[in-house]
Amino acid sequence: MKHPVDVHVGKRVRQRRWMIGMTQQQLAEQVGIKFQQIQKYETGMNRISASRLWDISKALDVPISFFFEGLEGADRTDSAAGDLLADKEALELVKAYYAIPEPQRKRLFELARVLSESSAA
């Protein structure tokens, strides 16, 4: 039986890998394992050991804490937002956002914040 923490961590691995445009094969090569093992990690079928998670965090250029972000609410099924990053369109939007040069990205972020505040009022 899959443990919810293993499933959550696996999803975060997949999301980050996808966001930076890395394949399962490329990640597997960087951490010295077979791509099938990455598949098992990403689905939560296999647990990721601490040392392997360390290697994966280095390959994906994120801190270990990245994989546990949002875990507190991961077991809630009544969340209105749901698992936003499980939505392919949302991931594509995030990927496109980070492809924008930083000065323009900051202006876009400010615009989005102002628009969201005005729509909430």
C-alpha positions as CSV (number, residue, x, y, z in Angstrom):
1,M,0.0,0.0,0.0
2,K,1.3,3.4,-0.9
3,H,2.0,5.8,1.9
4,P,0.6,9.3,1.4
5,V,4.0,10.9,2.1
6,D,5.7,8.8,-0.5
7,V,3.0,9.7,-3.0
8,H,3.4,13.4,-2.2
9,V,7.2,13.4,-2.4
10,G,7.0,11.4,-5.7
11,K,4.6,14.0,-7.2
12,R,7.0,16.8,-6.2
13,V,9.8,15.0,-7.9
14,R,7.8,14.6,-11.1
15,Q,6.6,18.3,-11.0
16,R,10.1,19.7,-10.5
17,R,11.5,17.4,-13.2
18,W,8.8,18.4,-15.6
19,M,9.2,22.1,-14.8
20,I,12.9,22.1,-15.7
21,G,12.3,20.0,-18.8
22,M,14.2,16.9,-17.6
23,T,13.2,13.4,-18.7
24,Q,13.1,10.4,-16.3
25,Q,16.0,9.0,-18.1
26,Q,18.1,12.1,-17.6
27,L,17.3,12.3,-13.9
28,A,18.0,8.6,-13.5
29,E,21.4,9.0,-15.2
30,Q,22.3,11.9,-12.9
31,V,21.5,9.9,-9.8
32,G,23.0,6.6,-11.0
33,I,19.8,4.5,-11.3
34,K,17.5,3.1,-13.9
35,F,14.6,5.3,-15.2
36,Q,12.1,2.6,-14.1
37,Q,13.1,3.4,-10.5
38,I,12.3,7.1,-11.1
39,Q,8.9,6.0,-12.4
40,K,8.3,4.0,-9.2
41,Y,9.5,7.0,-7.0
42,E,7.2,9.4,-8.9
43,T,4.1,7.2,-8.4
44,G,4.9,6.5,-4.7
45,M,5.2,2.8,-5.4
46,N,8.8,2.9,-3.9
47,R,10.0,5.0,-1.1
48,I,12.9,7.3,-1.7
49,S,15.7,6.8,0.8
50,A,17.2,9.9,2.5
51,S,20.5,9.6,0.5
52,R,18.6,9.1,-2.8
53,L,16.4,12.1,-2.1
54,W,19.6,14.1,-1.4
55,D,20.9,13.1,-4.8
56,I,17.6,13.9,-6.5
57,S,17.5,17.3,-4.9
58,K,20.9,18.1,-6.2
59,A,20.0,16.9,-9.7
60,L,16.8,18.9,-9.7
61,D,18.5,21.9,-8.0
62,V,16.1,22.3,-5.1
63,P,16.5,22.0,-1.4
64,I,15.2,18.8,0.3
65,S,12.4,20.8,1.9
66,F,10.9,21.3,-1.6
67,F,9.7,17.7,-1.7
68,F,7.7,18.2,1.5
69,E,6.1,21.6,0.8
70,G,2.3,21.4,0.9
71,L,2.4,18.1,2.8
72,E,0.3,19.3,5.7
73,G,-2.7,19.7,3.4
74,A,-1.9,16.7,1.1
75,D,-4.3,14.4,2.9
76,R,-7.2,16.8,2.7
77,T,-9.6,15.8,-0.1
78,D,-11.9,18.8,0.4
79,S,-9.4,21.4,-0.7
80,A,-11.1,23.9,-3.0
81,A,-7.9,24.5,-5.0
82,G,-7.1,20.8,-5.2
83,D,-3.6,19.8,-6.3
84,L,-2.8,22.7,-8.5
85,L,0.5,21.4,-9.8
86,A,-1.1,18.1,-10.8
87,D,-2.9,20.1,-13.5
88,K,-0.8,20.1,-16.7
89,E,-2.0,23.5,-17.8
90,A,-1.0,25.0,-14.5
91,L,2.4,23.4,-14.8
92,E,2.8,24.8,-18.3
93,L,1.8,28.2,-17.0
94,V,4.5,28.1,-14.3
95,K,7.1,26.9,-16.7
96,A,6.3,29.7,-19.1
97,Y,6.3,32.2,-16.2
98,Y,9.9,31.2,-15.2
99,A,11.0,31.4,-18.8
100,I,10.3,35.2,-18.8
101,P,13.3,37.3,-17.9
102,E,13.3,38.3,-14.3
103,P,12.5,42.1,-14.7
104,Q,9.5,41.4,-16.9
105,R,8.5,38.5,-14.6
106,K,8.4,40.7,-11.6
107,R,6.2,43.2,-13.4
108,L,3.9,40.4,-14.5
109,F,3.7,39.2,-11.0
110,E,2.7,42.6,-9.7
111,L,0.1,42.9,-12.4
112,A,-1.4,39.5,-11.5
113,R,-1.4,40.5,-7.8
114,V,-3.2,43.8,-8.4
115,L,-5.8,42.0,-10.7
116,S,-6.4,39.3,-8.1
117,E,-6.9,41.9,-5.3
118,S,-9.3,43.9,-7.4
119,S,-11.3,40.9,-8.3
120,A,-11.5,39.8,-4.6
121,A,-12.9,43.2,-3.5
